[in-house]
Amino acid sequence: MNGAGGREYRTRFAAPDVSEFWSFTAYGDDNRLMAHNSINRRSRGDRTLTPDDDGTYSILLSADVDAHVDDPHFHPVPEKDSYLILRLYGPSEAIQNGDYTAPVFSVVER
């Protein structure tokens, strides 16, 4: 993914079945380091997100920090090629057996 040119991504998903916690973290494709952002928001997950009214979670990815800084579902991504890692701590047996499909982030149409 790449946040250049105002590109944004969104997903909605049911929480992964884990005994500890789960989170998404963005990394730069060029250097494989955690992506820096001006608000030092490094991840979004079960400890930082609140479920939506229907019990699912949603995440918005964008490089436009100023426009989304107050959105608790916002996770900054850089204006360069990057990738997300979904960390699953204490994954259920179903996850370990490959029966879990990670959420897909779609480009937000304008």
BELVEN-V512985 format. One record per residue. N is the residue number from 1. PHI is phi in whole degrees, -180 to 180 (NA if undefined). D_LAST is the distance of its C-alpha to the last C-alpha in Angstrom with 1 decimal. Layout:
n->N phi->PHI d_last->D_LAST
n->N phi->PHI d_last->D_LAST
This chain:
n->1 phi->NA d_last->16.8
n->2 phi->-154 d_last->15.9
n->3 phi->-86 d_last->14.0
n->4 phi->-66 d_last->14.4
n->5 phi->68 d_last->12.0
n->6 phi->79 d_last->9.9
n->7 phi->-64 d_last->9.2
n->8 phi->-130 d_last->9.4
n->9 phi->-132 d_last->11.2
n->10 phi->-142 d_last->12.4
n->11 phi->-144 d_last->15.6
n->12 phi->-136 d_last->18.0
n->13 phi->-158 d_last->21.6
n->14 phi->-80 d_last->25.3
n->15 phi->-62 d_last->27.3
n->16 phi->-64 d_last->29.3
n->17 phi->-85 d_last->33.0
n->18 phi->-132 d_last->34.7
n->19 phi->-91 d_last->37.8
n->20 phi->-110 d_last->36.8
n->21 phi->-161 d_last->33.2
n->22 phi->-135 d_last->29.9
n->23 phi->-162 d_last->27.2
n->24 phi->-106 d_last->24.4
n->25 phi->-134 d_last->24.9
n->26 phi->-95 d_last->23.0
n->27 phi->-131 d_last->25.2
n->28 phi->-74 d_last->25.0
n->29 phi->-68 d_last->25.5
n->30 phi->-76 d_last->27.8
n->31 phi->-123 d_last->30.2
n->32 phi->62 d_last->29.7
n->33 phi->-100 d_last->29.9
n->34 phi->-55 d_last->28.0
n->35 phi->-69 d_last->25.0
n->36 phi->-79 d_last->25.8
n->37 phi->-148 d_last->23.6
n->38 phi->-70 d_last->24.7
n->39 phi->-107 d_last->25.0
n->40 phi->53 d_last->27.0
n->41 phi->-92 d_last->24.9
n->42 phi->-94 d_last->26.1
n->43 phi->-156 d_last->25.2
n->44 phi->-134 d_last->23.8
n->45 phi->-168 d_last->26.1
n->46 phi->-66 d_last->28.4
n->47 phi->-94 d_last->30.1
n->48 phi->-122 d_last->27.1
n->49 phi->-105 d_last->24.8
n->50 phi->-110 d_last->25.6
n->51 phi->-62 d_last->25.0
n->52 phi->-69 d_last->22.7
n->53 phi->-56 d_last->24.7
n->54 phi->-88 d_last->25.0
n->55 phi->90 d_last->26.4
n->56 phi->-87 d_last->23.5
n->57 phi->-112 d_last->21.9
n->58 phi->-135 d_last->18.3
n->59 phi->-136 d_last->17.1
n->60 phi->-112 d_last->14.0
n->61 phi->-109 d_last->14.4
n->62 phi->-164 d_last->13.3
n->63 phi->-90 d_last->15.4
n->64 phi->-84 d_last->14.5
n->65 phi->-62 d_last->17.6
n->66 phi->-59 d_last->18.1
n->67 phi->-74 d_last->14.9
n->68 phi->-125 d_last->15.8
n->69 phi->-56 d_last->19.6
n->70 phi->-90 d_last->20.6
n->71 phi->-85 d_last->18.5
n->72 phi->-68 d_last->21.2
n->73 phi->-92 d_last->18.9
n->74 phi->-84 d_last->17.4
n->75 phi->-128 d_last->18.8
n->76 phi->-67 d_last->18.5
n->77 phi->-128 d_last->18.2
n->78 phi->-78 d_last->19.3
n->79 phi->-87 d_last->17.8
n->80 phi->-157 d_last->19.9
n->81 phi->-60 d_last->20.5
n->82 phi->-150 d_last->21.4
n->83 phi->-146 d_last->22.1
n->84 phi->-109 d_last->22.7
n->85 phi->-118 d_last->26.0
n->86 phi->-96 d_last->26.5
n->87 phi->-93 d_last->30.0
n->88 phi->-124 d_last->32.0
n->89 phi->-100 d_last->35.3
n->90 phi->74 d_last->37.9
n->91 phi->-65 d_last->36.0
n->92 phi->-65 d_last->37.3
n->93 phi->-61 d_last->39.4
n->94 phi->-61 d_last->36.7
n->95 phi->-64 d_last->34.3
n->96 phi->-63 d_last->37.3
n->97 phi->-86 d_last->38.0
n->98 phi->85 d_last->34.5
n->99 phi->-88 d_last->33.5
n->100 phi->-115 d_last->30.4
n->101 phi->-107 d_last->27.0
n->102 phi->-64 d_last->24.8
n->103 phi->-60 d_last->21.3
n->104 phi->-103 d_last->18.6
n->105 phi->-95 d_last->15.4
n->106 phi->-109 d_last->12.3
n->107 phi->-67 d_last->9.2
n->108 phi->-77 d_last->6.4
n->109 phi->-78 d_last->3.8
n->110 phi->-107 d_last->0.0
